[in-house]
Amino acid sequence: QVQLVESGGGLVQAGASLRLSCAASAPTFNSHNVGWFRQAPGKEREFVAAISMSGGTTSYADSVKGRFTISRDHAKNSVYLQVNSLKPEDTAVYYCAAGALIPTMNGHAYNYWGQGTQVTVSS
C-alpha cells in the first residue's frame, strides 16, 4: 500500500505559479502510474494530468495544456505538478492519485489518493 501526501498549494494571485508535490511513503510508488485531479467546492472531481510509471508518457486536460507540467523524480519517490499562469478557475483542492494500470484520466482507476492540497487563485 502506498501513502501519498500532497503539498505546495497556497493562496496566489492570477498569473502566479506553484509547484505541487506528491510524496509517497515507499519506493514502490515509482512503479505506479500517477494522476493529478482537482475538485472545486460544489463541483465534480476532474482530471488534470497523468504520468506513466517511467515518466515517459504524460497527458493533460485541455483546460491546463500549455500551463501545467507533470513530472516525477524516482529518487525522491515524488511526482510534481508545475502550475503556471494560474487562473481563478484553477482554484480547487488538488489530489494526487496512484495505482492505475495506465496513466488514465478516469479517477476510478486509481487505488491510492492523498488528502489534497488547496490552491486558491484570486483575481
Sequence and secondary structure as in RCSB ss.txt:
>XXXX:A:sequence
QVQLVESGGGLVQAGASLRLSCAASAPTFNSHNVGWFRQAPGKEREFVAAISMSGGTTSYADSVKGRFTISRDHA
KNSVYLQVNSLKPEDTAVYYCAAGALIPTMNGHAYNYWGQGTQVTVSS
>XXXX:A:secstr
   EEEE  EEEETT  EEEEEEESSGGGGGSEEEEEEE TTS  EEEEEE TTS  EEE TTTTTTEEEEEEGG
GTEEEEEE S  GGG EEEEEEEEESS  S GGG  EE   EEEEEE 
